[in-house]
């Protein structure tokens, strides 16, 4: 098993993490300090509670990875927020802090170039990032890979143009003259 405090079954790439919050695997090797050959991309950079965001963890060039753990966290936070809808057969959800699917992990140790999952935004979150530990092999892993920052929007302020309804109304009124 890779995580303590998280429910999962393990393989050689699913050893314990020190806890659900640290993202440090319980390996003898030290994390890599070089730039990670992986990126996390998201389908939107703003969200409302209940929105579904597509999150992709992808290897750059042919780096590949065998294991990973991915969470959404508030900026400066160390606890996962929101839940994942498991849609990729190479992924599985983990329970952290008694929240089912608050973390997504690998379902097998096959080499992967890319995984995509769906994250469901919770209430009462302002700004967040997705953060990941990625294991290339037992001796090589990166901790703390981050996505860009996502910002929560109030329902009144979200529309297809990215402008607030109030701003659009003002623009429409001004354009009448």
Buried (B, 14 or more C-beta within 10 A) or exposed (E): BBBEBBEBEEBEBBBBBEBBBBBBBBBEEEBBEEEBBBBBBBBBEBBBBEBBBEBBBBBEEEBBBBBBBBBBBBEEBEEBBBBBEBEBEBBBBBBBBEBEBBBBBBBBBEEBEBBBBBBBBBEEBEEBBBBBBBBBBBEBBBBEBBBEEBEBBEEEBBEEEEBBEEEEEEEEEEEEE
